[in-house]
Amino acid sequence: MSTRTLIAPATLARPGGRAAYRIVLGLVLVLFTLVFLGPLYWLASSGFKDAQEVIQTPPTLIPGTFTPENYTRAWEVMDLSTLLFNTLYYAFGALAFQLVLDVAAAYSLSKLRPVLGKAVLGMMLATLMIPATVLVVPQYLTVLDVPIVERNLLNSPWVIWLPSVTNAFNIFLLKRFFDSIPKELLDAASIDGAGPLRILRSIVLPISRPILGVVSIFAVVGVWKDFLWPMLTLPDPGKQTLNVGIYSLSNGVPVNILIAALTIAALPTLVVFLIFQRNIMSGLTAGGLKG
């Protein structure tokens, strides 16, 4: 059985065909690289410019005035240490709750087979079709006066943690991975006397490290990049996240210092992706094949 490709083997075999293919492929790769990395390069390089050069028209490709002190000033003026600590606290708290509750939900839907489990999964996936901004008002009214307990959660970590707990996409990823675990392996453990919780702790979770890593990264990045919800629910300047804090303190700050602060805010997630990109791809495709 022959493999179908965009370019027919006969075309590549013609004189100059393979060379033309490589030239076009190289140009496409360079174009996409510039499109994706261009804004990041402008962000990082502008942090080394003075305020006048940043707003200069046309912009300079290479900083004419190299001032790395902008990043030090941004760290001090914008109080980035406090904002960074707040963001990490919220992000890893949300990660802990998501790992516990999302894993439990996905394991139940995949292996315990509850009544109406497919209907529940379908309704959960249907929420992915709803724009997040549509839910802002009802979520805000809920945290303003939580039903039953009648508590106001504004300016508390719970206002970030609770809405992020039930993530339908993460539950779907986990369920798909759990579905790929051979049923015979779990049946053997069950015959040996292991209960559902023991099977989850001793067999399923050790096997699921790739997908757990992916879900962990999604959970942390989801809180890290969020802006609208923390801006509405964390008005106290001492409890704001990195993005909201930089926005709140941006008035009167020179534009080059502001860009340096934005570069620092974007750097951790980029570093995490570059380090774990192979794990992310392997985790996303881990549940695609059974066996």
C-alpha positions as CSV (number, residue, x, y, z in Angstrom):
1,M,0.0,0.0,0.0
2,S,1.5,3.3,-1.1
3,T,1.7,6.4,1.2
4,R,-0.1,9.4,0.0
5,T,1.7,12.7,0.3
6,L,1.2,16.3,-0.8
7,I,3.9,15.9,-3.5
8,A,3.7,12.9,-5.7
9,P,6.9,10.7,-5.8
10,A,7.0,11.1,-9.6
11,T,7.1,14.9,-9.2
12,L,10.0,14.7,-6.7
13,A,11.9,12.4,-9.1
14,R,11.8,15.0,-11.9
15,P,15.0,17.1,-12.4
16,G,14.9,19.9,-9.9
17,G,11.7,18.6,-8.2
18,R,13.3,17.7,-4.9
19,A,15.3,21.0,-4.8
20,A,12.2,23.0,-5.5
21,Y,10.3,21.1,-2.8
22,R,13.0,21.8,-0.2
23,I,13.2,25.5,-1.2
24,V,9.4,26.0,-0.8
25,L,9.4,24.0,2.5
26,G,12.3,26.2,3.8
27,L,10.5,29.4,2.8
28,V,7.3,28.3,4.5
29,L,9.1,27.3,7.7
30,V,11.0,30.7,7.8
31,L,7.7,32.6,7.2
32,F,5.9,30.8,10.0
33,T,8.9,31.2,12.3
34,L,8.9,35.0,11.7
35,V,5.1,35.2,12.3
36,F,5.3,33.4,15.6
37,L,8.6,34.6,16.9
38,G,8.5,38.1,15.6
39,P,6.2,39.5,18.3
40,L,8.2,37.7,21.0
41,Y,11.5,39.2,19.7
42,W,9.9,42.7,19.6
43,L,8.7,42.3,23.2
44,A,12.1,41.1,24.5
45,S,14.2,43.6,22.5
46,S,12.0,46.6,23.4
47,G,12.7,45.9,27.0
48,F,16.3,46.9,26.4
49,K,15.5,50.2,24.6
50,D,15.0,53.6,26.1
51,A,11.6,55.2,26.2
52,Q,12.2,57.3,23.1
53,E,13.5,54.5,21.0
54,V,10.5,52.3,21.8
55,I,8.0,54.7,20.4
56,Q,10.2,55.7,17.4
57,T,8.8,55.4,13.9
58,P,9.9,53.3,12.1
59,P,10.8,50.9,14.9
60,T,14.4,49.7,15.2
61,L,15.0,46.0,14.7
62,I,18.1,46.0,17.0
63,P,18.2,48.2,20.1
64,G,20.3,51.2,19.5
65,T,20.5,51.9,23.2
66,F,21.1,48.7,25.2
67,T,19.9,49.3,28.8
68,P,19.4,46.0,30.7
69,E,18.7,48.1,33.8
70,N,15.1,48.4,32.5
71,Y,14.3,44.9,33.7
72,T,15.7,45.6,37.2
73,R,13.7,48.8,37.4
74,A,10.6,47.0,36.2
75,W,11.1,44.3,38.9
76,E,11.3,47.0,41.6
77,V,8.8,49.6,40.3
78,M,6.0,47.1,39.5
79,D,6.6,45.0,42.7
80,L,6.9,41.9,40.5
81,S,8.1,39.7,43.4
82,T,4.8,40.0,45.2
83,L,2.7,39.7,42.0
84,L,4.8,36.6,41.0
85,F,4.3,35.0,44.4
86,N,0.5,35.6,44.2
87,T,0.3,34.1,40.8
88,L,2.2,31.0,41.7
89,Y,0.1,30.6,44.8
90,Y,-3.1,30.7,42.8
91,A,-1.8,28.6,40.0
92,F,-0.5,25.7,42.1
93,G,-3.5,25.8,44.3
94,A,-5.7,25.4,41.2
95,L,-3.4,22.7,40.0
96,A,-3.9,20.7,43.3
97,F,-7.7,20.9,43.2
98,Q,-7.8,20.0,39.5
99,L,-5.6,17.0,39.9
100,V,-7.7,15.6,42.7
101,L,-11.2,16.3,41.4
102,D,-10.6,16.0,37.6
103,V,-8.8,12.7,38.0
104,A,-11.5,11.4,40.2
105,A,-14.2,12.5,37.7
106,A,-12.4,11.1,34.7
107,Y,-11.6,7.8,36.5
108,S,-15.3,7.4,37.5
109,L,-16.5,8.1,33.9
110,S,-13.9,5.8,32.4
111,K,-13.7,2.8,34.7
112,L,-16.5,2.9,37.2
113,R,-19.2,3.4,34.6
114,P,-21.8,5.3,36.6
115,V,-25.5,5.5,35.6
116,L,-26.0,8.3,33.0
117,G,-22.2,8.6,32.7
118,K,-22.3,9.2,29.0
119,A,-25.0,11.9,29.4
120,V,-22.9,13.6,32.1
121,L,-19.8,13.5,29.9
122,G,-21.8,14.9,27.0
123,M,-23.1,17.8,29.0
124,M,-19.6,18.5,30.3
125,L,-18.2,18.6,26.7
126,A,-21.1,20.8,25.7
127,T,-19.9,23.5,28.1
128,L,-16.8,23.8,25.9
129,M,-19.0,25.3,23.2
130,I,-20.0,28.2,25.5
131,P,-17.7,31.3,25.4
132,A,-16.0,31.9,28.7
133,T,-17.1,35.5,28.7
134,V,-20.8,34.5,28.8
135,L,-20.2,32.8,32.2
136,V,-18.5,35.8,33.8
137,V,-21.7,37.5,35.1
138,P,-23.3,34.4,36.7
139,Q,-19.9,33.3,38.1
140,Y,-19.4,36.7,39.6
141,L,-22.8,36.8,41.2
142,T,-22.1,33.3,42.6
143,V,-18.8,34.1,44.3
144,L,-20.3,37.4,45.5
145,D,-22.7,35.5,47.7
146,V,-22.1,31.7,47.5
147,P,-25.4,29.8,47.9
148,I,-25.9,27.8,51.1
149,V,-22.8,29.0,52.9
150,E,-23.6,32.6,52.1
151,R,-20.0,33.8,51.9
152,N,-18.3,36.5,49.8
153,L,-15.2,35.0,48.1
154,L,-13.9,38.2,46.6
155,N,-10.2,38.9,47.4
156,S,-9.7,35.2,48.5
157,P,-7.8,32.4,46.7
158,W,-11.1,30.5,46.5
159,V,-12.4,32.9,43.9
160,I,-9.6,31.6,41.6
161,W,-9.6,28.0,42.6
162,L,-13.2,27.1,42.6
163,P,-14.1,28.2,39.0
164,S,-11.0,26.4,37.7
165,V,-11.7,23.1,39.4
166,T,-14.1,21.5,37.0
167,N,-12.3,21.8,33.7
168,A,-14.2,19.8,31.0
169,F,-11.3,19.7,28.6
170,N,-8.9,18.3,31.2
171,I,-11.5,15.7,32.3
172,F,-11.9,14.6,28.7
173,L,-8.1,14.2,28.2
174,L,-7.8,12.2,31.3
175,K,-10.8,10.0,30.5
176,R,-9.5,9.3,27.0
177,F,-6.2,8.2,28.5
178,F,-7.8,6.1,31.2
179,D,-9.9,4.4,28.4
180,S,-6.6,3.3,26.7
181,I,-5.4,1.4,29.8
182,P,-6.0,-2.4,29.2
183,K,-9.1,-3.6,31.1
184,E,-7.3,-6.9,31.7
185,L,-4.7,-5.1,33.9
186,L,-7.3,-3.6,36.1
187,D,-9.3,-6.9,36.3
188,A,-6.2,-8.7,37.5
189,A,-5.7,-6.2,40.3
190,S,-9.4,-6.5,41.2
191,I,-9.1,-10.3,41.4
192,D,-6.2,-9.9,43.7
193,G,-8.5,-7.9,46.1
194,A,-7.6,-4.3,45.2
195,G,-10.5,-1.9,45.4
196,P,-11.2,1.0,43.0
197,L,-9.2,3.5,45.0
198,R,-6.3,1.1,45.4
199,I,-6.3,0.5,41.6
200,L,-6.4,4.2,40.9
201,R,-3.5,4.9,43.3
202,S,-1.2,1.9,42.6
203,I,-1.9,1.2,38.9
204,V,-3.7,4.0,37.0
205,L,-1.8,7.0,38.4
206,P,1.8,5.7,37.8
207,I,0.8,4.8,34.2
208,S,-0.8,8.2,33.7
209,R,2.2,10.4,34.4
210,P,2.4,11.8,30.8
211,I,-1.2,13.0,30.7
212,L,-1.0,14.2,34.3
213,G,1.9,16.4,33.3
214,V,-0.1,17.9,30.4
215,V,-3.1,18.6,32.6
216,S,-0.7,20.2,35.2
217,I,0.7,22.5,32.6
218,F,-2.7,23.5,31.3
219,A,-3.9,24.2,34.8
220,V,-1.0,26.4,35.7
221,V,-1.0,28.3,32.4
222,G,-4.7,28.7,32.5
223,V,-4.4,30.7,35.8
224,W,-1.2,32.4,34.7
225,K,-2.6,33.9,31.5
226,D,-6.1,34.8,32.8
227,F,-6.8,38.5,33.1
228,L,-10.6,39.4,33.1
229,W,-11.6,37.1,36.0
230,P,-8.8,38.1,38.4
231,M,-9.3,41.8,37.6
232,L,-13.0,41.5,38.6
233,T,-12.6,39.4,41.7
234,L,-9.2,40.5,43.2
235,P,-9.5,44.3,43.6
236,D,-7.0,44.4,46.5
237,P,-3.7,45.4,45.0
238,G,-1.8,43.1,47.4
239,K,-3.6,40.0,46.2
240,Q,-3.6,40.6,42.4
241,T,-2.1,38.3,39.9
242,L,0.9,39.2,37.6
243,N,-1.2,40.3,34.6
244,V,-3.7,42.4,36.6
245,G,-1.0,43.9,38.8
246,I,1.1,45.1,35.9
247,Y,-2.1,46.6,34.3
248,S,-3.0,48.4,37.6
249,L,0.4,49.9,38.1
250,S,1.0,50.8,34.4
251,N,-0.2,54.4,34.8
252,G,2.8,56.8,34.8
253,V,5.3,54.0,34.1
254,P,7.6,54.6,31.1
255,V,6.7,52.3,28.2
256,N,10.1,50.6,28.1
257,I,9.8,49.7,31.8
258,L,6.2,48.4,31.1
259,I,7.4,46.2,28.2
260,A,10.2,44.9,30.4
261,A,7.7,43.9,33.0
262,L,5.5,42.2,30.4
263,T,8.6,40.3,29.2
264,I,9.2,39.0,32.7
265,A,5.6,38.0,33.1
266,A,5.7,36.0,29.8
267,L,9.1,34.3,30.4
268,P,8.1,31.6,32.9
269,T,5.4,30.0,30.7
270,L,7.7,30.1,27.7
271,V,10.5,28.4,29.6
272,V,8.1,25.7,30.9
273,F,6.9,25.0,27.4
274,L,10.4,24.8,25.9
275,I,11.5,22.4,28.7
276,F,8.4,20.2,28.6
277,Q,7.3,20.4,24.9
278,R,8.2,16.8,24.3
279,N,6.2,15.7,27.3
280,I,3.3,17.8,26.2
281,M,3.1,16.3,22.8
282,S,3.6,12.7,24.1
283,G,0.9,13.3,26.7
284,L,-1.6,14.6,24.2
285,T,-1.2,11.6,21.9
286,A,-0.7,9.0,24.7
287,G,-4.4,8.0,24.7
288,G,-4.7,7.8,21.0
289,L,-3.7,4.2,20.7
290,K,-5.0,1.3,22.8
291,G,-3.0,-1.7,23.8
